[in-house]
């Protein structure tokens, strides 16, 4: 505890660095996965290519990806950009299959109704299909958020500053409190961001907010009747 | 590109395959440690998963544990266990087992739970005891999902075993950290490529296993 109190500015600095690596990766993952999933819906070969490709991507060890990536994108191993791209690739490995499933799970009825009402394909996607797939997309994004925060620590092995630095530094110096505070902070950060994603989801999808209470309310009313 | 060629040359050079830091030794170590970790996880996770799947009790606890395990950073776990148990084999093995546990548990539990309720009821109605229902109906029907869980666990541990070398465990990670310390990029890259290859090979090995795990009776009949 004394170690934590004495190093509060350092912890803040690492947390901030952690966020600047993880948050862009999480956002990029979402922004790339949804169009990719939409592409996958258009044709079978593209679908199998994307889904198999992302599961292969997940087979690559994180540390190995951090090292191999600079070869392809021409960054330094320790560049923030290298970390962000690596994390985004891992995020996509999880998010693309989830997004494909989310879009596939959408009820065909409303889509046919939208078409019958004269909606164009673009407008139908944005105003009907995407909102209906929303809750399933959110579930995928939550998994991505938690695993990205946890994965960001791996960069520390290569000398990238993040909360993971507390593990490597603490291990080398034999400081229990440093390693443990890194562990606690990482898990806490993952949980906080997860809650944040859920909150944003509720804000953007008000109907999911209302559905549950009214459902249970309906049931109790029925039971009372 | 030159680095990639240098890395491939490193792997191709027979001189780099022998000795205590040779690829052959490290590769074997990597495979053995990974398998040991998954075996330990399976020894704990499979019976527990079956029990949870059969009784339906403790389902929330399993879900909460899996969620927490995902948030737990591997590197943090490896270093904490390394500090606690010292440099040696126990710490990394324990870390592998903890990391493999959620996948194994989920596979065992989801498999048993996904068994056709009609078949389970029929087994119970024909006088099987609960243990027989589990062993003769639910476990065989859930086998494909269990193998799927084991596959995910092995993959995860092979990838993680690289990080475990940070606290002194063996395996291909040693090469990676040695390259990192000596700024030998081709060496790091060679070790990364070997780990990726190992992960892909293990995934390919599991493909027929997963097909074999489907019990004969539950395969879709060809004559219909």
Interface residues (C-beta under 8 A of the other chain):
Chain A: X56 X58 X59 X60 X61 X62 X63 X64 X65 X67 X68 X71 X143 X146 X147 X149 X150 X151 X153 X154 X156 X157 X158 X163 X164 X167 X168 X170 X171 X174 X176 X179 X180 X182 X183 X186 X187 X190 X191
Chain B: X1 X3 X4 X67 X68 X70 X71 X72 X73 X74 X75 X76 X77 X78 X79 X80 X82 X83 X155 X158 X159 X160 X162 X163 X166 X167 X173 X176 X177 X180 X188 X189 X191 X192 X193 X195 X196 X199 X200 X203
